[in-house]
Amino acid sequence: MDLPDIEKLSFEEKRRLVEKLLESMFAETAEPAPEWQLELARESLAEYERTGERGEPAREAIERIFRNF
């Protein structure tokens, strides 16, 4: 499988790529995503569409999440 050069993609292209990847992963799971996760994703997307603010970088978010485990 050929992967795109991530660094050359625009923010919007990266967002769509992540969205497609997550959709594909969820399609392979036996259980759908819990409603609270879907609602959180909808809220985050709505906030981005309203303000254009991208939030924190993914690496920082991932590190913060794993620190809490």
C-alpha positions as a Markdown table, in Angstrom:
| # | Residue | x | y | z |
|---|---|---|---|---|
| 1 | Met | 0.0 | 0.0 | 0.0 |
| 2 | Asp | 1.3 | 3.4 | -0.9 |
| 3 | Leu | 0.9 | 6.1 | 1.7 |
| 4 | Pro | 0.8 | 9.8 | 0.8 |
| 5 | Asp | 3.6 | 12.1 | 1.9 |
| 6 | Ile | 1.9 | 13.4 | 5.0 |
| 7 | Glu | 4.0 | 16.5 | 5.3 |
| 8 | Lys | 2.9 | 17.7 | 1.8 |
| 9 | Leu | -0.9 | 17.4 | 2.6 |
| 10 | Ser | -2.9 | 20.4 | 3.7 |
| 11 | Phe | -4.5 | 20.5 | 7.1 |
| 12 | Glu | -7.9 | 19.7 | 5.5 |
| 13 | Glu | -6.5 | 16.8 | 3.5 |
| 14 | Lys | -4.9 | 15.4 | 6.7 |
| 15 | Arg | -8.2 | 15.8 | 8.5 |
| 16 | Arg | -10.1 | 13.9 | 5.8 |
| 17 | Leu | -7.4 | 11.2 | 5.8 |
| 18 | Val | -7.8 | 10.7 | 9.5 |
| 19 | Glu | -11.6 | 10.7 | 9.2 |
| 20 | Lys | -11.5 | 8.0 | 6.5 |
| 21 | Leu | -9.0 | 5.9 | 8.5 |
| 22 | Leu | -11.1 | 6.1 | 11.6 |
| 23 | Glu | -14.3 | 5.2 | 9.6 |
| 24 | Ser | -12.4 | 2.2 | 8.2 |
| 25 | Met | -11.2 | 1.1 | 11.6 |
| 26 | Phe | -14.7 | 1.4 | 13.1 |
| 27 | Ala | -16.2 | -0.5 | 10.3 |
| 28 | Glu | -13.9 | -3.5 | 11.2 |
| 29 | Thr | -14.9 | -3.5 | 14.9 |
| 30 | Ala | -17.7 | -5.6 | 16.3 |
| 31 | Glu | -19.1 | -2.7 | 18.2 |
| 32 | Pro | -19.9 | 0.8 | 16.9 |
| 33 | Ala | -18.4 | 3.8 | 18.6 |
| 34 | Pro | -20.3 | 4.9 | 21.7 |
| 35 | Glu | -22.7 | 7.8 | 21.2 |
| 36 | Trp | -20.7 | 10.0 | 23.6 |
| 37 | Gln | -17.6 | 9.6 | 21.3 |
| 38 | Leu | -19.6 | 10.5 | 18.2 |
| 39 | Glu | -21.1 | 13.5 | 20.0 |
| 40 | Leu | -17.7 | 14.7 | 21.0 |
| 41 | Ala | -16.4 | 14.3 | 17.5 |
| 42 | Arg | -19.4 | 16.3 | 16.2 |
| 43 | Glu | -18.8 | 19.0 | 18.7 |
| 44 | Ser | -15.2 | 19.2 | 17.8 |
| 45 | Leu | -15.9 | 19.4 | 14.1 |
| 46 | Ala | -18.6 | 22.1 | 14.7 |
| 47 | Glu | -16.2 | 24.1 | 16.8 |
| 48 | Tyr | -13.5 | 23.9 | 14.0 |
| 49 | Glu | -16.0 | 24.9 | 11.3 |
| 50 | Arg | -17.3 | 27.8 | 13.4 |
| 51 | Thr | -13.9 | 29.2 | 14.5 |
| 52 | Gly | -11.3 | 27.7 | 12.3 |
| 53 | Glu | -9.2 | 27.0 | 15.3 |
| 54 | Arg | -7.3 | 23.7 | 15.0 |
| 55 | Gly | -6.9 | 23.0 | 18.6 |
| 56 | Glu | -3.7 | 21.4 | 20.0 |
| 57 | Pro | -1.3 | 19.4 | 17.9 |
| 58 | Ala | -2.1 | 15.7 | 17.6 |
| 59 | Arg | 1.2 | 14.7 | 19.3 |
| 60 | Glu | 0.4 | 16.8 | 22.3 |
| 61 | Ala | -3.1 | 15.5 | 22.5 |
| 62 | Ile | -1.9 | 11.9 | 22.3 |
| 63 | Glu | 0.8 | 12.5 | 24.9 |
| 64 | Arg | -1.8 | 14.1 | 27.2 |
| 65 | Ile | -4.3 | 11.2 | 26.8 |
| 66 | Phe | -1.6 | 8.6 | 27.5 |
| 67 | Arg | -0.4 | 10.5 | 30.6 |
| 68 | Asn | -3.9 | 10.2 | 32.0 |
| 69 | Phe | -3.9 | 6.4 | 31.8 |
